[in-house]
């Protein structure tokens, strides 16, 4: 599955899926993600006159479950800040 990215109001979102074998370490998974999305991420950033501010896997978050083919699903989130595409952190939001 290819990476689909969209830009709306400065927010970049997308998703993709790939095979992540059971028992894969986080480092190996990050390398798989980098291999799968690097070209698409750089092309998207370049088309919006921006550069990536982090490694491609920093923009991805693994989703629960798998798709119909058994692939692991990921979401991508970023925002454009001037000429940089910055990852949006996926941590829990603070309650006030």
C-alpha atoms as one frame of an Amber mdcrd trajectory, in Angstrom:
protein
   0.000   0.000   0.000   1.296   3.430  -0.855   1.341   6.419   1.420  -1.543
   8.833   1.026  -0.873  12.326   2.399  -3.169  15.337   2.518  -2.638  18.930
   3.587  -5.414  20.966   5.167  -4.964  24.215   7.074  -1.264  23.516   7.594
  -1.904  20.031   9.018  -0.565  17.007   7.141  -2.325  13.675   7.661  -2.061
  10.304   6.038  -1.930   6.602   6.490  -0.202   3.527   5.167   0.173  -0.162
   5.929   3.060  -2.604   5.778   4.065  -6.047   6.961   5.593  -6.009  10.445
   6.429  -9.590  11.480   5.568 -10.657  15.031   8.439 -10.072  17.442   9.883
  -7.157  15.463  11.810  -4.771  17.711  10.927  -1.075  17.779  14.211  -0.215
  16.038  13.567  -2.738  13.259   9.974  -1.473  12.902  11.250   2.119  12.601
  13.644   0.988   9.858  10.773  -0.748   8.018   8.687   2.422   8.270  11.587
   4.580   7.041  12.108   2.278   4.051   8.394   2.404   3.214   7.698   6.146
   3.493  10.924   8.123   3.063  10.529   8.842  -0.653   6.865   9.814  -0.315
   7.519  12.044   2.686  10.409  13.863   1.004   8.428  14.301  -2.227   5.408
  15.661  -0.350   7.550  18.091   1.667   9.416  19.203  -1.463   6.127  19.818
  -3.303   5.165  22.232  -0.507   8.588  23.966  -0.442   9.495  22.358   2.879
  11.967  19.900   4.362  11.447  17.181   6.960  12.407  18.262  10.472  12.811
  14.662  11.725  13.272  11.085  10.572  10.258   9.760   8.618   9.327   7.219
  11.317   8.870  10.113  13.787   5.745  11.143  11.848   4.150   7.678  12.043
   2.114   6.018  14.756   1.129   2.364  14.702  -2.624   1.815  14.878  -4.332
  -1.033  16.695  -5.233  -4.045  14.594  -4.466  -4.942  11.003  -6.111  -4.360
   7.643  -7.889  -7.043   5.574  -4.578  -8.354   4.176  -2.988  -8.620   7.631
  -0.789  -5.529   7.218  -0.023  -3.327  10.212  -1.656   0.082   9.813  -0.001
   3.414  10.606  -1.163   7.026  10.687   1.003  10.006   9.775   0.655  13.459
  11.310   2.675  16.615  10.780   2.268  20.340  10.420   3.960  22.839   8.160
   5.880  25.515  10.008   7.374  27.844   7.464   9.713  25.752   5.356   9.755
  22.758   7.729   7.413  19.798   8.088   7.337  18.999  11.807   5.970  15.774
  13.313   2.910  16.062  15.538   3.544  14.152  18.728   1.007  11.483  19.494
   1.262  11.629  23.283  -1.653  12.037  25.637  -3.034  15.521  25.975  -2.824
  17.225  29.300  -6.032  17.902  31.154  -6.462  21.370  32.548
